[in-house]
Amino acid sequence: MALMRILVDGYSLLHNWPVLAPGKPRHSAAAREELIHVLTQYRDAIGTPITVIFDGAGAPPGTPQTQSDPEVEVLYSKAGRTADDVIERAAHRFSEHGEVLVVTDDYAERETVLSLGSMAWSCLNFIQTIEGTLSELRRELKHHNRKERERFQRSR
């Protein structure tokens, strides 16, 4: 089966990625927006939809409206529920359509989603994968732009 969706525990990933939004509190809107920006770039590079789930009774007060779509979906757990609850339910529902990858550093949560038939990665593994993919994309884009610039200069 093909990987059909990546489910990310947003705050777990933010707490393990200190170079993302440096100097910003991990629960701040700025840190969340930076994470969503990087996940959007990663989604564009790999083509697999991503859902990032944050703990909380909806978005915290004063949170700017985040662009969310089926390709990079941003969710906040409702009052009385955790991001883990949402992730478990989503992993179960998506599993009948293909493989699901869950990203969290909560060991118990990883064991739970594995028992549901999903895959689970640590945040560090996912961060390294994202950084490698985006680095390769930048190299390819730089190479492509250089070739196009040379082609344009020859045609003048």
QUIWOUR-V634565 format. One record per helix or strand of 3 or more residues. SS is the DSSP state (hx for helix, st for strand). FROM is the first residue (numbers start at 1). TO is the last residue. Records with the same first field share a line. If there is no record, write none. Layout:
SS=FROM-TO, FROM-TO
This chain:
st=3-9, 50-54, 72-76, 99-103, 119-121
hx=10-15, 29-46, 83-97, 107-115, 123-155
